[in-house]
Amino acid sequence: MIRNEHLDLAVAQGILTADQAERLRTLAKGGDADANNARDHANPDDERFRLIGGFNDVFVTIGIALLVSGLFTLSRAFHFEPGFGVFCVAAAWGLSEFFARKMRLALPSIALALMLALGSAFGGGELGHLISSEFAPIASALAVVLGAVLHERRFGVPVNWAIGAVGLSFALVYTASLMVDHAWYLLFALLGLAIFVVALRIDATDITRETRRSDIAFWLHLVAAPMIVHGTIPLLIGAPEGMNVAQAVAVLGIYAVLGLVAIVIDRRALLVSGLLYAGVALGYLLNENVETSFGSSLTLLALAVIVLGLSAGWRTIRRALIPLLPLGALKQSIPPAH
């Protein structure tokens, strides 16, 4: 019997298009109107992406985690730490041939991509130390990028795009910090914006969020959002510990803008990344007016209301908001609000 894994493999090998595979899935359901309607409503606003196809995915991922732990402790026991990177990369690649390329298991494929990145980082760092201790972190990051590119070309795991972006960003930020003091936050924010733009361009090619490109954009948004938020807000307000009322209000204003952007592009990552700063700002304002312990409780409750309220009313808010905004040509590049 043909299963979802077979259809995914057929798409990966170019036997079927993503649209043909989806139509076959619909046909296999017998044209069930309720099932089709539920799927239509789930796309694209629910930001679905392939993570777990069944408990076997979890079982295999546990095995991968145990393997990484075993390789690390074994290399420590024999005082051969450089070997950890080599063994990690070799094991990740070999297992990917079966679990990622043949079986197309989503969660294990992600875990193996991360395992390869970890091994590449260790191996690259050891090679970098042969040149100089300052070059080691750069070599480590570039090795991660190379590993992600090769793994993506062979196995087509979307998370590799995010891994490569993080590795390249770290290499650039670390290199800049060696030449210019205090360049971390600004460059971090600029690189986050660059990744965000790439993610938007990929999203624009699949506004219904039905193909692998949507998964790639999801992972890129997931790494771009914290880079933008944690790079921009400290530049504007400094350390959160020294926050005053004006800065707290400014942070909440920034969070509101991030929320507006998140709703327009239909991606929640920006909101999640800004929650920490929003919580600090809201907590500061509440603690100025009520007892500290009571203010902390109110802060958590307020954040819960924001998150749950947006989750429940996301589609309704988008339907009401999108027609009111002068989006112009951008409207053709975002998921429809209806």
C-alpha positions as CSV (number, residue, x, y, z in Angstrom):
1,M,0.0,0.0,0.0
2,I,1.3,3.5,-0.9
3,R,1.8,5.6,2.2
4,N,2.6,9.3,2.8
5,E,6.3,8.4,3.0
6,H,6.2,6.9,-0.5
7,L,4.5,10.0,-1.9
8,D,7.1,12.3,-0.2
9,L,9.9,10.1,-1.6
10,A,8.3,10.3,-5.1
11,V,8.2,14.2,-4.8
12,A,11.9,14.3,-3.6
13,Q,13.0,12.1,-6.6
14,G,11.0,14.1,-9.1
15,I,8.6,11.3,-9.9
16,L,5.6,13.4,-8.8
17,T,5.1,17.1,-8.3
18,A,3.9,18.3,-4.8
19,D,0.5,19.1,-6.3
20,Q,0.1,15.6,-7.8
21,A,1.1,14.1,-4.5
22,E,-1.5,16.2,-2.6
23,R,-4.2,15.2,-5.1
24,L,-3.3,11.5,-4.6
25,R,-3.7,12.0,-0.9
26,T,-7.1,13.6,-1.4
27,L,-8.1,10.7,-3.7
28,A,-7.0,8.2,-1.1
29,K,-9.3,9.8,1.4
30,G,-12.2,9.1,-0.9
31,G,-13.0,12.7,-1.5
32,D,-14.1,13.1,2.2
33,A,-15.6,16.6,2.2
34,D,-15.0,17.0,6.0
35,A,-11.4,15.9,5.7
36,N,-10.8,18.2,2.7
37,N,-12.5,21.1,4.4
38,A,-10.5,20.6,7.6
39,R,-7.2,20.5,5.5
40,D,-8.2,23.6,3.6
41,H,-8.9,25.5,6.8
42,A,-5.6,24.4,8.3
43,N,-3.6,25.9,5.4
44,P,-1.9,28.2,5.4
45,D,-2.8,30.1,8.6
46,D,-1.8,27.2,10.9
47,E,1.8,27.2,9.7
48,R,1.9,23.5,9.4
49,F,5.2,21.8,8.7
50,R,6.3,18.2,8.8
51,L,7.7,17.2,12.1
52,I,6.3,13.9,13.4
53,G,4.7,11.3,11.1
54,G,4.3,8.8,13.9
55,F,5.8,7.7,17.2
56,N,8.4,5.8,15.3
57,D,9.9,9.3,14.5
58,V,10.2,9.9,18.2
59,F,11.7,6.5,18.8
60,V,14.4,6.9,16.2
61,T,15.2,10.5,17.4
62,I,15.7,9.1,20.9
63,G,18.1,6.6,19.5
64,I,20.0,9.4,17.7
65,A,20.2,11.4,20.9
66,L,21.6,8.4,22.7
67,L,24.1,7.8,19.9
68,V,25.4,11.4,20.1
69,S,25.7,11.1,23.9
70,G,27.5,7.8,23.6
71,L,30.0,9.1,21.0
72,F,30.7,12.1,23.2
73,T,31.3,10.2,26.4
74,L,33.4,7.6,24.5
75,S,35.7,10.3,23.0
76,R,36.1,11.8,26.4
77,A,36.9,8.4,28.0
78,F,39.7,7.8,25.5
79,H,40.8,11.5,25.6
80,F,40.2,11.7,21.9
81,E,37.9,14.7,21.7
82,P,38.8,15.5,18.0
83,G,37.4,12.1,17.1
84,F,33.9,13.1,18.3
85,G,33.4,15.4,15.3
86,V,34.6,12.9,12.8
87,F,32.5,10.0,14.2
88,C,29.5,12.3,14.6
89,V,29.6,13.5,11.0
90,A,30.2,9.9,9.6
91,A,27.3,8.5,11.7
92,A,24.9,11.3,10.9
93,W,25.6,11.0,7.1
94,G,25.3,7.2,7.2
95,L,22.0,7.2,9.1
96,S,20.7,10.0,6.9
97,E,21.0,7.7,3.9
98,F,18.4,5.4,5.5
99,F,16.2,7.6,7.7
100,A,16.3,10.8,5.7
101,R,16.7,9.6,2.1
102,K,15.0,6.2,2.1
103,M,12.4,6.4,4.8
104,R,11.9,10.2,4.7
105,L,11.2,10.4,8.5
106,A,10.8,14.1,9.3
107,L,11.9,14.4,13.0
108,P,14.9,12.0,12.6
109,S,16.0,13.9,9.5
110,I,16.0,17.1,11.5
111,A,17.9,15.4,14.4
112,L,20.5,14.0,12.0
113,A,21.0,17.4,10.3
114,L,21.6,18.9,13.7
115,M,23.9,16.0,14.6
116,L,25.9,16.6,11.4
117,A,26.1,20.3,12.3
118,L,27.4,19.5,15.8
119,G,30.0,17.1,14.4
120,S,31.0,19.7,11.8
121,A,31.4,22.4,14.4
122,F,33.7,20.2,16.6
123,G,35.7,19.0,13.6
124,G,36.0,22.5,12.1
125,G,37.0,24.0,15.4
126,E,39.8,21.4,15.9
127,L,41.2,22.1,12.4
128,G,41.0,25.9,13.0
129,H,43.1,25.5,16.2
130,L,45.9,24.2,14.0
131,I,46.0,27.7,12.5
132,S,45.2,29.9,15.5
133,S,42.9,29.9,18.5
134,E,41.2,33.0,17.1
135,F,40.4,31.3,13.8
136,A,38.9,28.2,15.5
137,P,35.4,29.6,16.0
138,I,35.3,30.9,12.4
139,A,36.5,27.5,11.0
140,S,33.9,25.8,13.2
141,A,31.1,28.0,11.8
142,L,32.2,27.6,8.2
143,A,32.4,23.8,8.7
144,V,28.7,23.9,9.8
145,V,27.8,25.9,6.7
146,L,29.6,23.4,4.4
147,G,28.0,20.4,6.2
148,A,24.5,22.0,5.9
149,V,25.0,22.6,2.2
150,L,26.2,19.1,1.4
151,H,23.5,17.5,3.6
152,E,20.8,19.6,1.9
153,R,21.9,18.8,-1.6
154,R,22.0,15.0,-0.8
155,F,18.9,14.6,1.5
156,G,16.8,17.8,1.0
157,V,16.1,18.4,4.7
158,P,14.6,22.0,5.0
159,V,16.2,22.7,8.4
160,N,19.6,22.7,6.7
161,W,18.8,26.2,5.3
162,A,18.5,27.5,8.9
163,I,21.6,25.7,10.1
164,G,23.6,27.1,7.2
165,A,22.3,30.6,7.9
166,V,23.2,30.4,11.6
167,G,26.7,29.2,10.8
168,L,27.3,31.9,8.2
169,S,26.0,34.6,10.5
170,F,28.1,33.4,13.4
171,A,31.2,33.4,11.2
172,L,30.5,37.0,10.0
173,V,29.7,38.3,13.4
174,Y,32.7,36.8,15.1
175,T,35.0,38.0,12.3
176,A,33.6,41.6,12.6
177,S,34.0,41.5,16.4
178,L,37.7,40.9,16.0
179,M,38.0,44.0,13.9
180,V,35.4,46.4,15.4
181,D,34.4,46.5,19.1
182,H,30.7,46.4,20.0
183,A,29.6,45.3,16.5
184,W,27.7,42.3,17.7
185,Y,24.2,43.7,18.1
186,L,24.0,45.8,14.9
187,L,25.5,43.1,12.7
188,F,23.3,40.4,14.4
189,A,20.2,42.5,13.6
190,L,21.2,43.2,10.0
191,L,22.0,39.5,9.3
192,G,18.6,38.6,10.8
193,L,16.9,41.1,8.5
194,A,18.7,39.6,5.5
195,I,17.6,36.0,6.5
196,F,14.1,37.4,7.0
197,V,14.0,38.9,3.5
198,V,15.2,35.5,2.0
199,A,12.4,33.8,4.0
200,L,9.8,36.2,2.7
201,R,11.0,35.7,-0.9
202,I,10.7,31.9,-0.5
203,D,7.3,32.3,1.2
204,A,6.1,34.4,-1.8
205,T,6.6,31.4,-4.1
206,D,4.2,29.3,-2.0
207,I,1.6,31.5,-0.4
208,T,-0.7,28.5,0.2
209,R,2.0,26.8,2.3
210,E,1.7,23.4,0.6
211,T,5.2,22.6,-0.6
212,R,8.7,22.0,0.8
213,R,9.5,25.7,0.2
214,S,7.1,26.6,3.1
215,D,9.1,24.4,5.5
216,I,12.3,26.1,4.4
217,A,10.8,29.5,5.0
218,F,9.5,28.4,8.4
219,W,13.0,27.4,9.6
220,L,14.5,30.6,8.2
221,H,11.9,32.7,10.0
222,L,12.6,30.8,13.2
223,V,16.2,31.8,13.2
224,A,15.7,35.3,11.7
225,A,13.2,36.4,14.3
226,P,15.4,36.1,17.4
227,M,18.3,37.6,15.6
228,I,16.2,40.7,14.7
229,V,14.6,41.0,18.1
230,H,17.7,40.4,20.3
231,G,19.9,42.5,18.0
232,T,17.6,45.5,17.7
233,I,16.0,46.0,21.1
234,P,19.3,46.2,23.1
235,L,20.5,48.8,20.6
236,L,17.5,50.9,21.4
237,I,17.1,50.5,25.1
238,G,20.4,49.1,26.4
239,A,20.4,46.4,29.1
240,P,16.9,45.4,30.3
241,E,18.0,45.8,33.9
242,G,18.3,49.5,33.5
243,M,14.9,50.0,31.9
244,N,12.8,53.0,32.7
245,V,9.1,53.8,32.0
246,A,9.8,55.4,28.6
247,Q,11.9,52.5,27.5
248,A,9.3,50.0,28.7
249,V,6.6,51.7,26.7
250,A,8.9,51.8,23.7
251,V,9.6,48.0,23.9
252,L,5.8,47.3,24.0
253,G,5.4,49.6,21.0
254,I,8.1,47.7,19.1
255,Y,6.4,44.4,20.1
256,A,3.1,45.7,18.7
257,V,4.9,46.5,15.4
258,L,6.4,43.1,15.3
259,G,3.0,41.6,16.0
260,L,1.5,43.6,13.1
261,V,4.3,42.3,10.7
262,A,3.8,38.8,12.0
263,I,0.1,38.9,11.3
264,V,0.6,40.4,7.8
265,I,3.1,37.8,6.7
266,D,1.3,35.0,8.6
267,R,4.3,33.9,10.6
268,R,4.3,33.7,14.4
269,A,8.1,33.5,15.0
270,L,8.5,37.2,15.4
271,L,5.9,37.3,18.2
272,V,7.5,34.4,20.1
273,S,11.0,35.9,19.9
274,G,9.7,39.2,21.3
275,L,7.9,37.7,24.2
276,L,10.9,37.9,26.6
277,Y,11.3,41.6,26.1
278,A,7.6,42.3,26.1
279,G,7.4,40.4,29.4
280,V,10.3,42.4,30.9
281,A,8.7,45.7,29.8
282,L,5.2,44.7,31.0
283,G,6.6,43.4,34.3
284,Y,8.5,46.7,34.9
285,L,5.3,48.8,34.3
286,L,3.2,46.6,36.6
287,N,5.8,46.4,39.3
288,E,5.9,50.2,39.3
289,N,2.3,50.2,40.4
290,V,1.7,47.0,42.4
291,E,3.6,44.7,44.7
292,T,6.5,42.9,43.0
293,S,5.2,39.3,43.5
294,F,1.7,40.4,42.4
295,G,3.1,42.2,39.4
296,S,5.0,39.1,38.3
297,S,1.9,37.0,38.4
298,L,-0.1,39.7,36.4
299,T,2.7,39.8,33.8
300,L,2.5,36.0,33.2
301,L,-1.2,36.1,33.0
302,A,-1.1,39.1,30.6
303,L,1.4,37.2,28.3
304,A,-0.8,34.1,28.5
305,V,-3.9,36.2,27.4
306,I,-1.9,37.7,24.5
307,V,-0.6,34.4,23.2
308,L,-3.9,32.5,23.6
309,G,-5.9,35.4,22.3
310,L,-3.8,35.6,19.2
311,S,-3.9,31.9,18.7
312,A,-7.7,31.7,18.9
313,G,-8.3,34.8,16.8
314,W,-5.5,34.7,14.3
315,R,-7.6,34.1,11.2
316,T,-10.2,36.6,12.3
317,I,-7.6,39.3,13.0
318,R,-6.0,38.7,9.6
319,R,-9.3,38.8,7.8
320,A,-10.2,42.2,9.5
321,L,-6.7,43.7,9.2
322,I,-5.3,42.8,5.8
323,P,-8.0,44.7,3.8
324,L,-7.3,47.9,5.8
325,L,-3.6,48.0,5.1
326,P,-2.0,49.6,2.0
327,L,0.0,46.6,1.0
328,G,-0.1,47.1,-2.7
329,A,1.8,44.5,-4.7
330,L,2.9,42.9,-1.4
331,K,-0.6,41.5,-1.0
332,Q,0.1,39.0,-3.8
333,S,3.1,37.6,-1.9
334,I,1.4,36.8,1.4
335,P,-1.2,34.1,2.3
336,P,-4.7,35.2,1.5
337,A,-6.7,36.4,4.5
338,H,-9.9,34.6,3.6
